[in-house]
């Protein structure tokens, strides 16, 4: 009887079963960090002289169009320009023509050919008769953009060359300044033996050969130049080590 008045004990809650913790994923293995390799020593410091010389050519629209001729993309046009360049410079170099004189000779022969072609109009003029010229209605204008582009390219190359000379004189890179001694001697020798016209002629012939050759064998030529550059840098490093070795002892 006395037990009936007592409240029933609260049921004891059983502890909830612990859910198994998710298995931890193994941390990804750290990739081995590549050790930073020291940059290969270069004979150029600051602005590269090769880039300075190449920059006017890369920025010139005139040279971009001329490069298509040097690449022989249109065989007939490239062949015609190649023959014209050879005749022009052979007359300048071998027969002592001047540029102005040669241009006047070419214009003279073109004028004589035009008069022969339109001879009936010339005869009618002296007879006082009316006759229409076959050439008067032809439109031809000197391509001014090509002339402006040519002289802009020449000015850019001269400016770049003078910049390279200044960098060499200010000794911004010792190997380059020493190398330019041999470069200046080589240019002086060519200028004395060949003259400006012959040097320009050789440069144009080089363009006709080089651009197509480099396009067809770019990988091999780049590899060859890289080996040459590495060899020069290696010789410079060995020379530095030999010069510093007595100081270390």
Secondary structure as UniProt FT lines:
FT   TURN            2..5
FT   HELIX           49..59
FT   HELIX           61..70
FT   TURN            71..72
FT   HELIX           75..94
FT   HELIX           99..117
FT   HELIX           119..127
FT   TURN            136..137
FT   HELIX           144..169
FT   TURN            170..171
FT   HELIX           174..193
FT   HELIX           195..216
FT   HELIX           218..248
//
